[in-house]
Every structure is written in C-alpha cells, then in structure tokens.
Amino acid sequence: MNNPTAKASIENLQTYKPNFGKSKINNLIRLSANEGALGTSLNAIKVIKSFTQNLNRYPLQVSDDLISAIAKRYFLDKRKIILGNGSDELISIITQAFLDSSDEAIYTEFGFLQFPQAISVAGAKGIVAKDVNFTANVDNILSKINKKTKLIFLANANNPTGTFIPKKEVIRLHKSIPSNILLVYDAAYSEYITNNDYFDGSSLVDHHKNVIMLRTFSKLHGLASLRLGWGYCSEYILNNLMKVRGPFSVNTAAMLAGIAAIEDIDFQERSVAHNLKWMRWFEKELKLLNLDFQISVTNFLLVKFPDEIHNSAQYAEKFLAEQGILVRGMNAYGLSNYLRFSIGNEEENIIFINALKSFLDN
C-alpha cells in the first residue's frame, strides 16, 4: 500500500530547529538566542497581566492601533505596514507568494538560516552569494542574478556575523537589480545600530515597489515569546501577502503588548545604551583573552576559538553549558570553531566572561 508523500522539496528538507543549547542546570543564563538583555517593557508586561477578558474571541485580522503605533514611531506610511506572527512568518509567506518551482532566490553565505529554509519549502532553488570577511558582498550577490531570479534576501545587520553593509552599498544593490526582482531587506537589529552610514531600508520602500523591509519585536522590545513582527512594503506586495497570511496570524495579546512596547521610548533607549556599553566591555575583555571576534553592530558577538586546538569551540560550549551558560554553536553555518553569544544583563555578562576565562585557563 502506498503512503501519502510530501512534495520532493519537503521530503529532502531538514527540519529547522533553533539551537538554544542544553544544560542540566535549572538556573540558566541563556545567551544563545539574541534576546533582549533587559527583558520586556514594564508597560507591555502590565498590559499582558491585565489581558484576561475575551479570551474566547478571535483576534482582529489587522490591528489598526498597532499599525498606527508603528507608523508613528518610525515615521512610516501606515498603508504599507503588514503584521506577522514573527518576521519568520513574513519570510515564509513572501516565498510562498512570489516563488514558483522554476524560480531562484539569492541569499548570502552566512545569512539567516530561515531564508534557505523558506525558499526550499516554497519549492524554489536557493542560490548562495559568498560573503567577504563575514560581510554580505553586493558584487557577489549581483553575479548570481539570472532570468530565474525572483527574490534576494539580505539581512542587514546580519545574524550570526553581526556585520552590515553601509547605505551606499544597499542603494547600489537596489539600483543594479531588475525591477521585477524583490529585495527582502531584513532589518531585525536596526534599533541597536548607531552607525551613521547604516540604512534601515524604509526610504527604499517609499520610493520603489520591489522592496520589503522586515522588522521584529523579538529583540529590542523583548517580546520574543509572543511572536510579533512586521513588514514595510508597497500596497501591491502587502495585498498579495495578505492572501497567503493566515486570517488570525497575530494574537490579541501580542497586538496589545506590541503597542505598549513600541510606545515605551524610555525602555528602548535604556536597552540601546546598555547594549552599547556592554558591547564595548566585551570587546576589551575578548581582546585580553586573545580571542578573535567580528566587530558587531547588533546585540551579539561571533567569536573564533584557536585553530590549533581541535574542536575548541565545541569544548567551550560544553564547558559553559556545565556552568549553566548557554551560547550558540555555529556548525550549521560551517563555522565549527566559532561561537555566538548575545549581550546579557550585567550579572550575566560578568559570570559569562569569568567562565570563559576559566575555560581558557584549563
């Protein structure tokens, strides 16, 4: 008897499993998921605690209040904002809406793993553009374009490298691609970035119809557990994505917490200041430990362990886990001698660096 079979692109696909690390210690310090160091806005927490009524009711399909709050915070056209169950959902529905089995989509060598996953689920072919010094390279991206190219994914700043390409390079990329290719510009970490030559991509959306900017509430706003993201794009793109997106994609609690979080400017400013302070501190500490790392504009660092010690990154990951400290191994990116860790609160950062010192002293 024949069993039901999934389509070939799914049968051959590995399940995407975020690797947060494991430890037998209950009181964990989790620096493996790039979550916000200061937790969540107290205003958002207050909203969630008071959310006890109408749990039997479906959420709004679209929250005009949340969209208006986003538009006001970032000076955007509210007609071009789409909400999603995390930016992961938006990445998925973009590929479903715009890719056929005969299409290709480009993503960068060390780009977000969800990009090739979503491309494969849609049944299309993913094409890798090599990075240069762990940074997306515009020329390499452009060299991969052909008649089959339908999408280009660019995370800027990029996870897991923490690097970014400046505004002039983003504009050069966009000017060089045909107007029928959609540039998916993932700016998940943009709120942390203070560099003057950084570009969040929103003005490209305002002037062109082949760009969508993606953002998230999971990082700076500390709402990762509620799964809330948003995109900024032309009304044509938005209307087609809404045909694919589930009718009740974003839950009511996420909508209410999102409004409170995005209006809490004080919390956002404290979070950015905390991140900058401890990023500089980590850079100094890692240099003292003679560890190479990528200069990062995000809330995490990619660290290289000595090549002369085989599997030293894996040993370090295991050692730290035994101390109750979770960091992210980079084997999935082919970077076996690297670890990524995110900025924690003050206590977590000090405990982590002391544990790392202990490992290197052994």
PyMOL commands that set and color helices and strands:
alter all, ss='L'
color gray80, all
select helices_A, chain A and resi 8-11+42-49+64-74+78-80+86-98+114-121+138-143+167-176+190-192+202-207+224-226+235-244+252-263+265-288+312-322+331-333+346-361
alter helices_A, ss='H'
color red, helices_A
select strands_A, chain A and resi 29-30+81-84+104-108+125-129+149-155+182-186+211-216+229-233+292-293+300-304+325-326+328-329+338-342
alter strands_A, ss='S'
color yellow, strands_A
deselect
rebuild
show_as cartoon
